[in-house]
Amino acid sequence: MNREDHWNNIYNTKEHASVSWYQITPATSLDVIEKYRIPKNANIIDIGGGQSFFVDQLLKLGYTNITVLDISKEAIQRTKERLGNLANNVKWILSDIVSFDPEEKYDFWHDRATFHFLNDKNDIAAYQARLKTGLNKNGIAFIGTFSVDGPAKCSGIDITQYDENSLPERFDFLEKIECFRIDHTTPSEKNQNFIFCIFKHI
């Protein structure tokens, strides 16, 4: 099963509130938006947005230039249905991140747990190239993965774990601003340790 089929199957067969990455309030992402004073008119892209509630919260906060990218048409469709008419205020891109061709520059690149699914060096290089192309000058990239103390798999897929040194090494073409760890509690009450890093394009 290829990546697209795998994720369509996940979103077709699992209740949203039961998946491990479920967050009714994406607090860490919202805290970063506030801390770095991302303007309301900033061009924001959510990489692997799936059925995340991040887009809902951005709309509530008054952000006006939001793009959600995901490999799964099922995830995008369900999120559009949840948003109703508000979905018309969002740009939707159905694509695998490694084949995404950015047609515009983004001021805030948001990726909570997509990058760590890329284990192949060619896929990693493709992601890096998309970020280099798509991040605006002085833009902020927020990238989160499972840490070395977190799970080694997600949704039946092996992931690559990172720490405060190895994740910035993947993005050494950007300026690292900070890295920190957060425990995420899943709906089944398991803790998953994440590493988040903030980078700036200079």
C-alpha distance (Angstrom), angle and dihedral (degrees) to the residues before:
residue distance angle dihedral
M1 . . .
N2 3.80 . .
R3 3.81 123.3 .
E4 3.79 95.5 -96.6
D5 3.80 93.6 50.1
H6 3.80 91.4 45.1
W7 3.80 94.0 55.1
N8 3.78 94.6 41.9
N9 3.80 87.1 53.8
I10 3.81 91.6 49.9
Y11 3.80 92.9 51.8
N12 3.80 91.4 43.8
T13 3.79 96.3 51.3
K14 3.80 106.7 32.7
E15 3.79 130.4 68.0
H16 3.77 109.8 -118.5
A17 3.80 93.7 -127.5
S18 3.81 91.0 54.8
V19 3.80 100.3 56.2
S20 3.79 116.9 103.8
W21 3.82 95.5 -120.1
Y22 3.81 94.0 53.3
Q23 3.82 113.7 134.1
I24 3.78 121.1 167.6
T25 3.82 87.7 -166.3
P26 3.83 116.0 29.3
A27 3.80 91.8 -150.8
T28 3.80 98.6 170.2
S29 3.81 93.0 52.3
L30 3.80 92.1 46.2
D31 3.80 91.6 48.4
V32 3.82 89.7 54.5
I33 3.81 91.3 48.6
E34 3.81 88.7 53.8
K35 3.81 97.2 40.7
Y36 3.79 93.6 52.1
R37 3.80 92.9 40.8
I38 3.79 95.1 -128.2
P39 3.83 105.0 -162.9
K40 3.80 119.4 -117.1
N41 3.81 90.5 -118.2
A42 3.82 94.3 48.9
N43 3.79 116.2 130.3
I44 3.82 102.3 -114.7
I45 3.80 128.7 -173.9
D46 3.80 124.6 -169.9
I47 3.82 108.2 -153.9
G48 3.80 111.8 -148.5
G49 3.79 90.1 1.0
G50 3.80 92.8 166.2
Q51 3.79 109.7 160.3
S52 3.81 93.4 -26.0
F53 3.79 117.9 146.5
F54 3.81 90.4 -137.8
V55 3.80 91.4 98.4
D56 3.83 91.2 50.8
Q57 3.78 90.8 53.4
L58 3.81 93.5 46.7
L59 3.79 90.1 53.1
K60 3.81 91.0 48.9
L61 3.79 89.6 51.6
G62 3.79 90.9 53.8
Y63 3.79 101.8 -105.6
T64 3.78 110.1 159.7
N65 3.80 107.3 -173.1
I66 3.81 108.5 56.9
T67 3.81 129.7 153.2
V68 3.81 124.5 -172.9
L69 3.81 118.2 -162.0
D70 3.78 123.1 -169.8
I71 3.79 138.1 156.5
S72 3.82 92.6 -136.8
K73 3.79 121.3 79.9
E74 3.81 87.8 -167.6
A75 3.81 92.1 58.1
I76 3.79 92.9 47.4
Q77 3.80 92.4 47.7
R78 3.80 92.6 50.6
T79 3.79 92.1 48.7
K80 3.81 91.1 49.3
E81 3.81 89.6 51.3
R82 3.80 90.9 49.6
L83 3.80 92.2 51.0
G84 3.80 95.0 45.2
N85 3.80 112.4 -173.6
L86 3.82 90.4 -3.0
A87 3.80 87.7 71.6
N88 3.80 87.1 75.3
N89 3.81 87.9 68.2
V90 3.82 91.9 60.9
K91 3.81 131.6 73.6
W92 3.81 111.5 -131.5
I93 3.80 123.3 -155.4
L94 3.79 121.0 -172.3
S95 3.79 104.4 -157.9
D96 3.77 146.7 115.4
I97 3.80 105.0 -107.8
V98 3.83 91.0 -126.9
S99 3.81 91.3 61.3
F100 3.81 97.0 36.7
D101 3.80 114.1 125.3
P102 3.82 107.8 -156.9
E103 3.78 110.6 -140.7
E104 3.79 94.0 -176.4
K105 3.80 140.2 29.0
Y106 3.80 121.9 -101.1
D107 3.80 127.4 -145.7
F108 3.81 94.2 -160.6
W109 3.82 122.5 31.6
H110 3.80 109.6 -166.3
D111 3.80 120.6 -167.1
R112 3.78 118.8 164.1
A113 3.82 105.3 177.7
T114 3.79 105.9 -23.7
F115 3.80 101.3 101.6
H116 3.82 94.5 57.7
F117 3.83 90.5 64.7
L118 3.80 89.1 67.3
N119 3.80 107.2 90.6
D120 3.80 100.2 153.6
K121 3.81 116.2 88.8
N122 3.81 91.5 -133.4
D123 3.81 91.7 53.3
I124 3.79 90.8 47.9
A125 3.81 90.4 50.4
A126 3.80 90.2 48.6
Y127 3.82 91.0 52.7
Q128 3.80 91.1 48.4
A129 3.80 90.2 51.1
R130 3.83 91.9 51.0
L131 3.79 91.0 49.9
K132 3.81 92.0 48.4
T133 3.80 90.3 50.8
G134 3.78 98.4 39.4
L135 3.82 104.0 43.4
N136 3.77 114.9 90.1
K137 3.79 122.7 -131.4
N138 3.82 106.3 -80.7
G139 3.81 88.0 11.8
I140 3.80 121.2 148.1
A141 3.82 124.0 -126.8
F142 3.81 118.8 -160.4
I143 3.81 111.5 -167.0
G144 3.80 126.1 177.1
T145 3.80 129.8 -176.5
F146 3.77 137.8 161.6
S147 3.79 108.7 -77.7
V148 3.79 125.8 -129.9
D149 3.82 85.1 -93.8
G150 3.79 92.5 51.9
P151 3.82 133.3 80.6
A152 3.79 121.8 -55.4
K153 3.81 92.7 -146.8
C154 3.79 138.4 38.2
S155 3.81 126.0 -169.7
G156 3.79 89.7 -8.5
I157 3.81 93.4 -54.5
D158 3.80 126.4 115.7
I159 3.79 111.4 -119.7
T160 3.80 133.6 -165.5
Q161 3.79 114.2 -113.6
Y162 3.79 120.6 -144.8
D163 3.78 140.3 -168.8
E164 3.80 138.6 -162.6
N165 3.81 91.0 -72.7
S166 3.79 106.0 34.3
L167 3.81 97.2 49.0
P168 3.83 94.6 53.4
E169 3.81 88.6 46.6
R170 3.81 88.6 63.0
F171 3.80 89.5 56.5
D172 3.78 101.8 37.1
F173 3.81 89.2 138.6
L174 3.82 86.9 72.8
E175 3.79 131.0 60.6
K176 3.79 112.0 -104.8
I177 3.79 110.5 -133.8
E178 3.80 100.3 177.5
C179 3.80 145.0 -31.0
F180 3.78 127.6 -152.0
R181 3.78 140.6 166.5
I182 3.79 129.5 -122.0
D183 3.80 131.9 -176.4
H184 3.79 112.8 -133.3
T185 3.81 116.8 -158.8
T186 3.79 112.6 -145.6
P187 3.83 124.3 -143.9
S188 3.82 87.0 -99.7
E189 3.83 87.9 56.0
K190 3.78 96.9 -110.5
N191 3.79 119.9 141.0
Q192 3.79 119.6 -125.2
N193 3.78 117.8 -170.8
F194 3.81 115.0 -140.6
I195 3.78 131.8 -169.5
F196 3.80 114.9 -147.2
C197 3.79 124.4 -169.3
I198 3.78 130.3 -172.1
F199 3.78 118.4 -149.9
K200 3.78 134.3 -177.3
H201 3.80 128.5 -149.9
I202 3.77 107.5 -131.7
